[in-house]
Amino acid sequence: MYARDNPAAAGPWQEPPTGAQVEAAATALRMLADPTRLRLMWHLCGAEYDVAALTAAVGAARPAVSQHLAKLRLAGLVTMRRDGRRAIYTARGGHVRRLVAEVLYAADHHLTGVPDHD
């Protein structure tokens, strides 16, 4: 029996990704490649923030934070809701939160020499 014949063995490595999936993933990874955006995402994975709070949290200028948030929204990594005149941002969902966590864990393992997980 081949793995492709066993639905229980099906996983993310069974079928190759579509072109659209690869493009969307590459866009998301490009967005996370910027240190300020990665810091923003780390905060947004834990709670909701408005622009003023994020500006203070990451130590960047307000216009820069707004621009980064716009790019992250276009890439589908964050969502925004209105609370009166304030825009409140958060990470889009579990996949995004796990992606941010995993890339930071991988960086920590690389920097500290902790062995990778299987």
DAJOPE-V860118 format. One record per residue. RES is the residue in one letter. PHI is phi in whole degrees, -180 to 180 (* if undefined). BURIAL is 1 if it has 16 or more other C-alpha atoms within 10 Angstrom, else 0. Layout:
RES:PHI:BURIAL
RES:PHI:BURIAL
This chain:
M:*:0
Y:-90:0
A:-58:0
R:-68:0
D:-89:0
N:-111:0
P:-59:0
A:-67:0
A:-90:0
A:-63:0
G:-152:0
P:-68:0
W:-100:0
Q:-76:0
E:-110:0
P:-67:0
P:-69:0
T:-77:0
G:-59:0
A:-65:0
Q:-65:0
V:-64:0
E:-64:0
A:-64:0
A:-66:0
A:-64:0
T:-63:1
A:-60:1
L:-67:0
R:-62:0
M:-64:1
L:-80:1
A:-75:0
D:-90:0
P:-58:0
T:-66:1
R:-65:1
L:-65:1
R:-63:0
L:-59:1
M:-64:1
W:-58:1
H:-64:1
L:-70:1
C:-74:1
G:-101:0
A:-168:0
E:-92:1
Y:-141:1
D:-99:1
V:-62:1
A:-62:0
A:-66:0
L:-67:1
T:-59:1
A:-69:0
A:-67:0
V:-103:0
G:70:0
A:-110:0
A:-68:0
R:-55:0
P:-61:0
A:-66:0
V:-62:1
S:-60:1
Q:-66:0
H:-62:1
L:-63:1
A:-62:0
K:-66:1
L:-65:1
R:-67:1
L:-61:0
A:-79:1
G:81:1
L:-93:1
V:-130:1
T:-118:1
M:-133:1
R:-133:0
R:-96:0
D:-129:0
G:69:0
R:-92:0
R:-86:0
A:-100:0
I:-110:1
Y:-113:1
T:-154:1
A:-64:1
R:-64:1
G:-177:0
G:-62:0
H:-61:0
V:-66:1
R:-61:1
R:-67:0
L:-61:0
V:-63:1
A:-61:0
E:-64:0
V:-67:0
L:-73:0
Y:-64:0
A:-61:0
A:-64:0
D:-63:0
H:-63:0
H:-63:0
L:-73:0
T:-97:0
G:82:0
V:-66:0
P:-64:0
D:-68:0
H:-88:0
D:-84:0
